[in-house]
Amino acid sequence: MSLRDLAPEIEVTADGPVRIVTLNRPENLNATNHALHEGLGALFPLLDADDGARAVVLTGAGRAFSAGGDFSYLDMLTRDDGLRRQTLTDARRIVTGMVQCRLPIVAAVNGPAVGLGCSLAALSDIVYMAESAHLADPHVMVGLVAADGGPVTWPLLTSLQLAKEYALTGERIPARRAAEIGLANHVCADDEVMPAAMACARKLAALPRRALEDTKRILNLHLERAVLATLDFAIAAEDRSFLSPELRATLDKQLSKRKDAG
């Protein structure tokens, strides 16, 4: 499999040594379906194997970074054990793939980053956020265990107390607040977030390759150890929570709203 074989929900383009990865479901605010989630699981080892790549910019098409999981997809996961097992395997691959990726990953959070979108931002190496953007991990609010996002990474990025507050309540974290507490590096005007992220990626790509990649690896060993200590329990717990009555009630409500609106 190559980068060209990824589903159209993930667009990868080259700007010299920088690879621009765009989550590409703008009509759905880049909410995750099976193809997008599976593609993200395969993406980072493929980027690692791209010898011409020196840095990655990760962003979303349209007005969102990613709105989290598509409710129709979540509904499928409650009903199909095989699909759910594959999805949780892909979730593990996304987390470990990003943590172990040799390339520096710069997130250009151009809009809401919710659920998986929030996780992707947290797992990136440098985060630029648009002023209007926000982070949120609402897993618990809908009845799911938050396995691959805030609880796994946030305690290393901000205080444990703040990680608990935002992971348990699912409250939105505005861009300025995210930068204040260490979940983002920079906040930009909405129309400047992608140019700023690209400038950063180009700067990184111009640095001595081995020194850059090995230094990133040293830094991410701290994160990898924390991730591996928690990830298996987290994914097993999320698997169980897909059968919770609270999630079923949330999905029935949301799908009914969608049916009435359509």
C-alpha positions as CSV (number, residue, x, y, z in Angstrom):
1,M,0.0,0.0,0.0
2,S,1.2,3.5,-0.8
3,L,0.0,7.0,0.0
4,R,-1.7,7.1,-3.4
5,D,-3.9,4.1,-2.3
6,L,-5.5,5.9,0.7
7,A,-9.2,6.5,0.6
8,P,-10.3,9.9,-0.8
9,E,-11.3,10.9,2.7
10,I,-7.5,11.5,3.3
11,E,-5.8,13.8,0.8
12,V,-2.0,13.8,0.8
13,T,-0.1,16.4,-1.3
14,A,3.6,17.4,-1.4
15,D,5.1,20.9,-1.0
16,G,8.7,20.0,-1.5
17,P,9.7,17.9,1.5
18,V,6.6,18.8,3.4
19,R,3.6,16.4,3.2
20,I,0.2,18.1,3.6
21,V,-2.4,15.7,5.0
22,T,-6.0,17.0,4.7
23,L,-9.0,15.3,6.3
24,N,-11.3,15.4,3.4
25,R,-15.0,15.1,4.3
26,P,-15.9,18.8,4.4
27,E,-19.6,18.3,3.9
28,N,-19.6,16.3,7.2
29,L,-17.1,18.6,9.0
30,N,-14.5,15.9,8.5
31,A,-16.3,13.6,10.9
32,T,-14.8,10.2,11.0
33,N,-16.3,7.3,8.9
34,H,-14.8,3.9,8.5
35,A,-12.7,4.8,5.4
36,L,-11.2,7.9,7.1
37,H,-10.5,6.1,10.4
38,E,-8.9,3.1,8.6
39,G,-6.9,5.4,6.4
40,L,-5.5,7.2,9.4
41,G,-4.4,3.9,10.9
42,A,-2.3,3.2,7.7
43,L,-1.2,6.8,7.1
44,F,1.8,7.4,9.5
45,P,3.8,4.3,8.6
46,L,3.4,5.2,5.0
47,L,4.6,8.7,5.7
48,D,7.6,7.2,7.6
49,A,8.5,5.2,4.5
50,D,8.4,8.3,2.2
51,D,12.1,9.0,1.9
52,G,11.6,12.4,0.4
53,A,9.4,13.6,3.3
54,R,10.9,15.8,6.1
55,A,7.8,17.2,7.9
56,V,4.0,16.8,7.9
57,V,1.2,19.4,8.1
58,L,-2.1,17.9,9.3
59,T,-5.3,19.9,8.7
60,G,-9.0,19.7,7.7
61,A,-10.8,20.6,4.5
62,G,-13.5,23.3,4.8
63,R,-14.4,24.9,8.1
64,A,-13.5,22.1,10.5
65,F,-10.4,20.2,11.5
66,S,-12.6,17.2,12.5
67,A,-16.0,17.1,14.2
68,G,-15.3,13.6,15.7
69,G,-17.1,10.4,15.0
70,D,-20.0,10.4,12.5
71,F,-23.1,9.2,14.4
72,S,-24.0,6.8,11.6
73,Y,-20.6,5.2,11.9
74,L,-20.8,5.0,15.7
75,D,-24.2,3.3,15.3
76,M,-22.6,0.7,12.9
77,L,-19.9,0.0,15.5
78,T,-22.5,-0.8,18.2
79,R,-24.1,-3.4,15.9
80,D,-21.1,-5.0,14.2
81,D,-18.6,-6.7,16.5
82,G,-16.1,-7.4,13.7
83,L,-16.1,-3.8,12.5
84,R,-15.7,-2.5,16.0
85,R,-12.7,-4.8,16.6
86,Q,-11.1,-3.5,13.4
87,T,-11.9,0.1,14.3
88,L,-10.3,-0.3,17.7
89,T,-7.2,-1.9,16.2
90,D,-7.0,1.1,13.8
91,A,-7.4,3.4,16.8
92,R,-4.3,1.8,18.4
93,R,-2.4,2.1,15.1
94,I,-3.3,5.8,14.8
95,V,-2.0,6.6,18.3
96,T,1.2,4.5,18.1
97,G,1.8,5.6,14.5
98,M,1.7,9.3,15.4
99,V,3.8,8.8,18.5
100,Q,6.4,6.8,16.6
101,C,6.4,8.7,13.4
102,R,9.9,9.9,12.5
103,L,8.6,13.1,10.9
104,P,7.6,16.2,12.9
105,I,3.9,16.6,12.6
106,V,2.5,20.2,12.6
107,A,-1.3,20.5,13.2
108,A,-3.1,23.4,11.5
109,V,-6.3,23.3,13.5
110,N,-8.5,25.4,11.2
111,G,-11.8,24.8,13.0
112,P,-13.4,22.6,15.6
113,A,-11.3,19.6,16.7
114,V,-13.6,17.2,18.5
115,G,-13.2,13.6,19.5
116,L,-10.7,12.0,17.2
117,G,-9.9,15.5,15.8
118,C,-8.9,16.5,19.3
119,S,-6.8,13.4,19.6
120,L,-5.0,14.1,16.4
121,A,-4.1,17.6,17.6
122,A,-2.9,16.3,20.9
123,L,-0.7,13.7,19.2
124,S,0.9,16.2,16.9
125,D,4.3,17.8,17.7
126,I,3.5,21.4,17.2
127,V,-0.1,22.8,17.1
128,Y,-1.3,26.0,15.5
129,M,-5.0,26.9,16.1
130,A,-7.3,29.3,14.4
131,E,-8.8,31.9,16.8
132,S,-12.3,30.6,16.2
133,A,-11.3,26.9,16.7
134,H,-11.8,24.9,19.8
135,L,-10.8,21.5,21.2
136,A,-13.2,19.1,22.9
137,D,-13.3,15.4,23.9
138,P,-16.9,14.6,24.5
139,H,-16.6,10.8,24.7
140,V,-17.9,10.6,28.2
141,M,-20.8,12.9,27.5
142,V,-22.2,10.5,24.9
143,G,-21.5,7.3,26.9
144,L,-18.1,6.2,25.5
145,V,-14.8,5.8,27.2
146,A,-12.2,8.3,25.9
147,A,-9.5,5.8,24.9
148,D,-7.4,7.4,22.2
149,G,-7.4,11.1,23.1
150,G,-7.3,13.3,26.1
151,P,-6.9,10.8,28.9
152,V,-3.9,9.2,27.1
153,T,-2.0,12.3,26.1
154,W,-3.2,15.3,28.0
155,P,-1.6,14.5,31.4
156,L,1.8,15.0,29.7
157,L,0.8,18.2,27.9
158,T,-1.0,20.0,30.7
159,S,-1.7,19.4,34.4
160,L,-3.4,16.2,35.5
161,Q,-6.2,18.3,37.2
162,L,-6.9,20.1,33.9
163,A,-6.8,16.9,31.9
164,K,-9.3,15.3,34.3
165,E,-11.6,18.4,34.1
166,Y,-11.8,18.5,30.3
167,A,-11.8,14.7,29.7
168,L,-14.5,14.1,32.2
169,T,-16.8,17.0,31.4
170,G,-16.2,17.2,27.6
171,E,-16.2,21.0,27.8
172,R,-15.0,23.0,24.9
173,I,-11.5,24.4,25.1
174,P,-11.3,27.7,23.1
175,A,-8.1,28.3,21.2
176,R,-6.7,30.9,23.5
177,R,-7.4,28.7,26.5
178,A,-5.8,25.7,24.8
179,A,-2.6,27.7,24.3
180,E,-2.6,29.0,27.9
181,I,-2.7,25.4,29.3
182,G,-0.3,23.8,26.9
183,L,-2.6,22.0,24.5
184,A,-1.6,24.4,21.6
185,N,1.6,26.2,20.7
186,H,0.2,29.2,18.7
187,V,-3.1,30.9,18.0
188,C,-3.5,32.6,14.7
189,A,-6.1,34.6,12.8
190,D,-8.3,32.1,11.0
191,D,-6.8,32.9,7.6
192,E,-3.3,32.7,8.9
193,V,-3.3,29.3,10.6
194,M,-2.4,27.3,7.5
195,P,0.4,29.6,6.3
196,A,1.8,29.7,9.8
197,A,1.8,25.9,10.0
198,M,3.4,25.6,6.6
199,A,6.1,28.1,7.5
200,C,6.9,26.0,10.6
201,A,7.0,22.7,8.7
202,R,9.3,24.2,6.0
203,K,11.6,25.4,8.8
204,L,11.7,22.0,10.4
205,A,12.2,20.3,7.0
206,A,15.3,22.4,6.4
207,L,17.0,21.3,9.6
208,P,19.6,18.4,9.6
209,R,17.5,15.3,9.1
210,R,19.1,12.9,11.5
211,A,19.4,15.4,14.3
212,L,15.8,16.5,13.9
213,E,14.3,13.0,13.8
214,D,16.4,11.6,16.6
215,T,15.6,14.6,18.8
216,K,11.9,14.1,18.2
217,R,12.3,10.4,19.0
218,I,14.0,11.2,22.4
219,L,11.2,13.6,23.3
220,N,8.4,11.2,22.2
221,L,9.8,8.3,24.2
222,H,8.3,10.0,27.2
223,L,4.9,10.1,25.5
224,E,5.3,6.6,24.1
225,R,5.9,5.1,27.5
226,A,2.8,6.8,28.9
227,V,0.7,5.7,25.9
228,L,1.8,2.1,26.1
229,A,1.1,2.0,29.8
230,T,-2.6,3.0,29.3
231,L,-3.6,2.2,25.8
232,D,-4.6,-1.5,26.0
233,F,-6.9,-0.9,29.0
234,A,-8.3,2.3,27.4
235,I,-9.2,0.5,24.2
236,A,-10.7,-2.5,26.0
237,A,-12.8,-0.2,28.1
238,E,-14.0,1.8,25.1
239,D,-14.9,-1.5,23.4
240,R,-17.2,-2.3,26.4
241,S,-18.7,1.1,26.4
242,F,-20.0,0.8,22.8
243,L,-22.7,-1.5,24.3
244,S,-23.7,1.0,27.0
245,P,-27.3,2.1,27.2
246,E,-26.2,5.8,27.5
247,L,-24.5,5.6,24.1
248,R,-27.5,3.8,22.6
249,A,-29.8,6.6,23.8
250,T,-27.5,9.3,22.4
251,L,-27.3,7.6,19.0
252,D,-31.0,7.1,18.8
253,K,-31.6,10.7,19.6
254,Q,-29.1,12.0,17.1
255,L,-30.1,9.7,14.3
256,S,-33.8,10.6,14.9
257,K,-32.9,14.3,14.6
258,R,-31.0,13.6,11.3
259,K,-33.9,11.6,9.9
260,D,-36.4,14.4,10.8
261,A,-34.1,17.0,9.3
262,G,-33.6,15.0,6.1
